[in-house]
């Protein structure tokens, strides 16, 4: 990920309650299955965002998972082979972490707490507050794509202290199937709540893997960001174009568009000529629309021999004839 000014690190946040409790440590076979389940989730998440990192409220490296207080690393090294590979998957995700512990880094303040079924839930709460993916070791309790939480907080209102709470849900994965359900959210997990055109440009390769962009589009996105109107619409339209291109059947002449996409009238195609990535001048007459301005996203469809499915040349107000 190329960091823009506001991009945040994409994270998989461990639910600490899914770790075996020291008083009820499982046997080695069960512990190995726990490690496999987490490795499978991390591999699936990395297929969506290769830069995703694993963070945890507790040390996965030192936490005992099977008698006599053996850690995942010790267990994996003693078994070797596939178990060692799975442990290396976990270690690599941990090595990408922007901080060693999530304590002190969450936007959850001292007067705010998340609870899951009555228990304080640090990892799940951190994931919700940061808009990230929560992950769990295998367990019947955690076999669901969303986990309900209760957020509690205290705030001062003049001389009064007000206590509040709300029910929320956090994106969660215990299986690769759960990850698939959250693919779009994981892809967008780098974006802050209020993102800029610079952020979209910086993370374009992950946000829109089936689109390519001419260099000038960086300035187009920055201009829309400064104008303050239409940027969310632009992102939504680019995402829909990317989805359509990603699902483009090989037997179809064009993708199955998921929003209104048309070609420019023949008499206006001369205004759609741009110098392409290979410096050849081409017509980018396909376009999608966005609001509130009469905005256009102009692109061309690539040939089947090219790596990308669509190349975006222009984002802005309707081109003048």
N, C-alpha and C positions, 0 to 999 in steps of 0.2 A: 504494500500500500504506500503510495506517495502521499505524504501528509500535507493536507491543506491547512489553512489557518485554524479551522474549527473541527477537523476530523478527530474522532476519538478512537482509541484502540478497540477492535472487535474482540469480544471475550466470550469464552465459555466458563461460566461461574459454577463451581461445584457446590451442590447442596450437601452441606456437612452432615445432615441427618441421614444421608444414604450410606455413610461409612459404617462398618461394623462397630458396634459398641464393645468396649473392652471386656465387659462381663459376659458377652455372648459371641466370642469370636468363632467364625465358621471353620470347617475343615479346609484342607488345602485345595481340594477340587472345587469347592464352592468359592473360595477366594480367587482361584484362577478364573472362574467364570465371571466374577465381579470385575476383574481387570480386563477381561476380553470385552465385556459390555461397554466399559468406558472407552476403551481403545476404538471400538467400532463406531461409537458416537463421534469421537474426535476425528476419525478418518472421514466420516460422512460430512461433518461440518467443514473440514478442510477442503472437501470437494467443492463446497460453495464459496468459502473464503479461505484461501491458502494461508492467510496471515493471522488466522484466529489463534488466540492464546488462552491457556487454561490458568485460572486463578482460583484460590480456595481460601476460606477462613481458617483452615487448619492445614498443617503440613502433611501432604499426601506421602511425602518421602519417608517421614519418620513414624507415621501412624501405624500401629500394629493391625494386621488384618487376619491373622491366624495364629494359634498357639505354636510355640511359646513366645508370643510377642514378635512374630516375624512380620516384617514390612513387605510391601508389594515388590520392592526392588530385590530384597533377599529371596523372596519366593520365586521371582522370575529368573534370577541368575542360577538358582539351584536346579530349576527345571530346564532352562535353556530353550533353544529352538523357538517355537511359536510364542511361548510365554515371554521370552526375552524380547522378541520383536514388539509384542504388545506393550511391554513396559517402556521400551524406547519410544513408542508412539506417544505415550503419556509424558515422558520426560521431555521430548521435543516441544510438545505443546506448553509445558511448564517453562521451558527455557525462553519462550517468546513473551512471557508475562512482563507487562510494563512495571510491575511492582511485586514484591515477594509475598506480601499479605494485603488483603483488601481492607484491613482495619486502617482507618485514617484516610482512605481514598474514596470511600463511598460518599455520594451526596446525602446519605442518610445521616442526619445530625444527631447530637446527643438527646434532643427532645423528640426524636422520631424512632419508631421501631416497627418491624414487620414480624408477624406471627403466623405460623402454620399449624393448624389444629392445636392452638393454645401454646405452642412452643416458640420461643424466639428463633427466627430464621434469618441468619446473617447472610448466607450465600444467596438464598432465594430473594431476599429483600434487596440486596445489592444489585442482582440481575434486573429486577423490576425497576429500581430507581435509575439505573444506567441504560435501560432499554436494550439489555443484552440477553443472551440465551443462558438459562440455567440448565445444568446437566446433573445427572445422578448415576450412581452405581445401581445395578439391577436390584429390584425389589418390588413386590406386588403393590406396595403403597405408592410407588413412583411411576407406575406404568401408565402414564397419561401425558398428552402433549401440552397441557396447561395445568398449573398448580394454583389453587385458590389461596389467597393470603388475606390477612387483615392488617392494614396499615394504621398504626396509632401515632398520634402526635400531640404535642402541647405547644400552645402559642399564647403570647401575651396580647391582650387587647386593653390598652390603658392600664388600669390598676387590676384588671381581672386576668386570671389564667384560665384559658379555655382548653379542654381536652376534646380531641376529635378522633374519629376512626372512619375508615371506609374499606369496603371489600374490593379487592383487585385480583387480577390473575397475572401470572408471569409465564412467558414462553419457556417451555421446558422440553428436554429430550432425555429419554432413557434408552432409546433405540434409534437405529438409523432411520426407521420409518418416521419417527417423531421429527428428526432433523429435516427430512424432506418436506414435512408439513410447514416448517418454518423457514424454508429456503429464502424466500423474499425478505423476510425480517432479518435473517442473518446477513444477507447481501447488503442490506441498508444499515447494518448495526454500526458502521463507522460515522454515519451522518448525525450531527447534533440536532436537537429539536428545531432550532432555527438555522438551517444550512444556507450556504452562499453558493453562487455560481462557481467560485473557486473550489469549493468542496466537491461539487459534482464533477468538475474537470479533473481534480486530483485523483478521484477514486473511480473514474469512468471505466477502467478496464474490468473492475469487479462489478460495478453497478449495471453495466450494459455490455456483457461479454460478446454479444453478437452484433455489435455496432462498432464501426470505426469512425473517426472524426478528422476532418481537415483541421490544420492548426488554427485557422482563424476562428473556429468555434469557441476556443478558450475566451477570446475577447467578447464574443456574442453572449456567452453565459455571464461574464463579469458585468456587462452592460445591463442585462436583465436584473442581475442582483442589485446593482446600484439603483435602478429604476424602482425596484421593490414590488413589482407586480408581475405575476405570471410564472415565477420560478417553480413553484410547486406543480403547476400545470405542465410546465416543460418537463420536469422530472417524471411525472406520471405518464406523459405521452411517450417519452423516450423509453420508459420501462415497458409500455405496451408494445412499442415497435420492436424492442429487444425480445420480448416474449414471442411475438409473432414470427420473427426471424429464427429464433431458437427452435420453434416447432414447425418450421417450413418443410412440408413433405417433399421428398426428392422428385415425386411425380408431378408436382404442381408448378405452374409457371410463375406464380407469385405466392407469397405467404397468405395465410388466412388472417387478414387484419383484424385487430381487436378494438380498433377505434376508426373513425372516419379518415381514410387515406385515399387521395385521388392523384391524378396526374394533371399537370398544368395544360391549359389549352395550347394547341399547336402554335397559335400566333403569339403566345407569351413565352415560349420555350427559350427564346434567345436571352431572356433575363435570368435563366436558370443555369447559365454556363459558368463553371468554376474550374480552376486548375486543380486537378486531382492529386492524390498522394504521390503518384509517379510523374507529376508535372504535365500530364496530358490533359488537355482541356476537354471536359465532358459535360453532358447535360444532367442536372440533378432535378428533374422535373417532378418526381414523386414528392408529395408533401402531406404532412399532418397539420392539424390546426390546434391552436391553444388560445385560451382567453386569459385575462379580460381584454387585452389588446387584440386586434386582428393579426394574431401571431401565426407564423409558419415555421415548420421544421422541414427543410428541403434535404432530400437524400437521393441516392441512386441505389439500385440493387446490383450486387456484384454477380459476376459469372460463377458457375459452379466450381471452376478451378481455383477460385480465390478463397482465402481463409475466412474472410468475414462475409456476412450476408448482406449488410447495408453500410453505406458510407454517408455520414451526415456532413453537409457542406455549409449549411446556413441555419441559424436560429434567430428569429427577430420578426419585426413587422413585415407585412406583405411586401414583396419585392415590387419596386416601381417598374412600370413598363418602359 
